[in-house]
């Protein structure tokens, strides 16, 4: 919502009740976006991510760990002599690499879920939004907020007093009034 505007319904309570009844009765009859295979696939995909199924994104990182990280660690420790791969230093390095992988996977999972949430909410609202668009209904409007008496008074004063004070040598007084207006939301 734009700053400085109020949102209000364009419907009175009786109209809203009638609209809700109309939408409820039409919901089963309208074959819209929710029936489209791509919509259903997208919705299912987002639900899976929100449910924690991020295996498709995690698989490349796991493969890289198994194909590159573990062999690189083993190679580094194989040059240290016989039995170095059974040493506690090797186990610690492997454990550290595994912890790093776990952290990266957790961050990836969390990031994917954060991105999926607003999309899933959009998917949930899409069928009713489509129905409203088909009916040509706009039920919200925006109106500028009315400034308070104090804001109007200070706005009027800043237009006359600020330049007047500036002419008298009190430079900066006009900007002080403008700062005061901003502080009270004007």
CORGI-V301132 format. One record per backbone hydrogen bond with DSSP energy under -0.5 kcal/mol. NH is the residue of the N-H (numbers start at 1). CO is the residue of the C=O. Records with the same first field share a line. If there is no record, write none. Layout:
# CORGI-V301132
NH = CO / CO
This chain:
# CORGI-V301132
5 = 2
6 = 143
8 = 141
10 = 139
16 = 12
17 = 13
18 = 14
19 = 15
20 = 16
21 = 17
22 = 18
23 = 19
24 = 20
25 = 21
26 = 22
27 = 23
28 = 24
29 = 26
30 = 26
31 = 29
32 = 30
35 = 32
36 = 33
40 = 36
41 = 37
42 = 38
43 = 39
44 = 40
45 = 41
46 = 42
47 = 43
48 = 44
49 = 45
50 = 46
51 = 47
52 = 49
53 = 48
54 = 52
57 = 54
58 = 54
59 = 55
62 = 58
63 = 59
64 = 60
65 = 61
66 = 62
67 = 63
68 = 64
69 = 64
70 = 65
72 = 68
73 = 69
74 = 70
75 = 71
76 = 72
77 = 73
78 = 74
79 = 75
80 = 77
81 = 78
84 = 81
86 = 83
87 = 84
91 = 87
92 = 88
93 = 89
94 = 90
95 = 91
96 = 92
97 = 93
98 = 94
99 = 95
100 = 96
101 = 97
102 = 98
103 = 99
104 = 100
105 = 101
106 = 102
107 = 103
108 = 104
109 = 105
110 = 106
111 = 107
112 = 108
113 = 109
114 = 110
115 = 111
116 = 112
117 = 113
118 = 114
119 = 115
120 = 116
121 = 117
122 = 118
123 = 119
124 = 120
125 = 121
126 = 122
127 = 123
129 = 125
130 = 126
131 = 127
132 = 128
133 = 129
134 = 130
135 = 131
136 = 132 / 133
137 = 132
141 = 8
143 = 6
145 = 4
152 = 148
153 = 149
154 = 150
155 = 151
156 = 152
157 = 153
158 = 154
159 = 155
160 = 156
161 = 157
162 = 157
164 = 160
165 = 161
166 = 162
167 = 163
168 = 164
169 = 166
170 = 165
171 = 169
173 = 170
176 = 172
177 = 173
178 = 174
179 = 175
180 = 176
181 = 177
182 = 178
183 = 179
184 = 180
185 = 182
186 = 181
